[in-house]
């Protein structure tokens, strides 16, 4: 898996590419999350539109990110899941835990409520 990240307008954006299977890049991703949280960023958008596959370790990485943000009063949004990833989120009932959105604009509307 590869990922890109940036902080923009006090929102931590992560774009995941490939397969999220919890390999060593999962640790690097969590380090980036910790840095964002230390900078008082409380909103995270994870673009998973380019994610092909997630295994149980990858699910663990997503849940760890969610836990870290929620423990600080923040929130995580999964954006644009592919059809296969969406099915996995439904089967595992993670769609009830995560906010699933289709655009950044949708997140900004939810934040303002």
DAWOZI-V814502 format. One record per backbone hydrogen bond with DSSP energy under -1.0 kcal/mol. NH is the residue of the N-H (numbers start at 1). CO is the residue of the C=O. Records with the same first field share a line. If there is no record, write none. Layout:
NH=CO + CO
This chain:
2=17
4=15
6=13
8=11
11=8
12=43
13=6
14=45
15=4
16=47
17=2
18=50
20=53
21=19
26=23
28=24
29=25
30=26
31=27
32=28
33=29
34=30
35=31
36=32
37=33
38=34
39=35
40=37
41=36
44=75
45=12
46=77
47=14
48=79
51=48
52=18
55=20
59=55
60=56
61=57
62=58
63=59
64=60
65=61
66=62
67=63
68=64
69=65
70=66
71=67
73=70
74=69
75=42
77=44
78=99
79=46
80=101
86=82
87=83
88=84
89=85
90=86
91=87
92=88
94=89
95=89
96=93
98=94
99=76
101=78
107=103
108=104
109=105
110=106
111=107
112=108
